[in-house]
Amino acid sequence: MVGQRAALVTGAAGGIGRATAERLAASGWAVLAVDRDAGRLSWAEAAGIASAVADIASEDDNRRIFADAEARFGRLDGVVLNAAVTGGGPIEALPVAEFRRVLDINLIGTVLGIRAALPALRRAGGGAIAVTSSTMGLAGDSENWAYCAAKHGLIGMVRALSREIGWEGIRINALCPGPTRDTGMTAMISDLAPAHYDMMARAVPLQRWAEPDEMAAVLEFLVSPASSYVNGHALVADGGAMVGTGLVGPASGAAPVIPAAIEGHGQQ
């Protein structure tokens, strides 16, 4: 293991987390893939990647998995805190217990992971942490206030911590993915509201959902030496969806964005 970089990835049973663990391993990293679903982690053993079962909302579990990673690999250089759950509903209808569950996993669980990771990163002489936020961490959507609150919190935390731990040679950044296939978002929307799934793709200038490996490529960059001067950043990977005002859809080639009947009218 001498000279080999080592990483821990949470939420690694599937989607972005699995793609990130696989991508890092393919790039020569030693990887510990972590998830609470033991059955869905079976891919890791088949791929020769170490795995561990943990509830990232548990402080004890976080301490255990980071101790496990350092014991296995002798060091820890990169941390990808990707585990998350969806959850939403009208402000007056969503049970407070559900709101707390979203915060416990998406925000507090990430805080616990960072706190557990820091001693190992310091012993390694520095390293990098990447957390998965969302474009909903930078904007807001109706009836997604609970998820948005957690994801906004992650970005604020990343920005503050970049100034708190950067002097130790430990960088921290956030990824803000747009619509990505094979995630909890995919299952919820494609199964329950396929028309909305297609509408979301059309709202992206690239006219498609992202693949998990496209997000994994960004996370690999954020924990690798290639991003050695990137710190405290919320990197958006959404195919260009957020650059518009939302009032006019992107061009798709199917029809003019602005009908010819009104084009040029109202100009000043």
C-alpha angles and dihedrals in degrees: 000000000000109000093005116127116231130208141181120213124191127201086035101148092096147327118036094352095054092043090051094049091048093047094049091048091050088053091056102265122139103235137196109199113204132192138143092235107079094184094056091049092066090099089069095060090048089052094047093248120137116243140189134189116229144149103233091202087068118087091205092051091051092052090048098051095047091048087049092052093049092046092050098045104024091235145029123225106160136034125191112190102192105143113122145145132215123234137157150139141142115320093245096043107044109095114241088232089061091049089052090050091054091049094044093056105028100039113011092039089055091050090051090050093052092048091050093046099050099077092053092045090051092050088052090054095251139324144169138279124200122188126193111235120158143232081263085066088066101035139022137246130193115269092004095093094122094053091041091051092054095044093046087051091056093056093049090049092049092051093049095044093049086067094042102050103020092094087064092060092256115130125197128192139162132229116214107198124194122213107332129184124237094029133110088269092057095052093047097048105031092049100039103029112018092168089057090048089057092044091055090053090051090051089063115081089225087056096227145076117260123254117239092243090060089060091042089057090058093047090049089052092050094054096038130085087252088081095043094139097040111103134154092011131143103210114202117212104175107125090256097300096133098050093078129076092238090238095096123037122230121267112267101175090245097096140348113285090223115035114244090237092070101027111124095011119122094024117148 
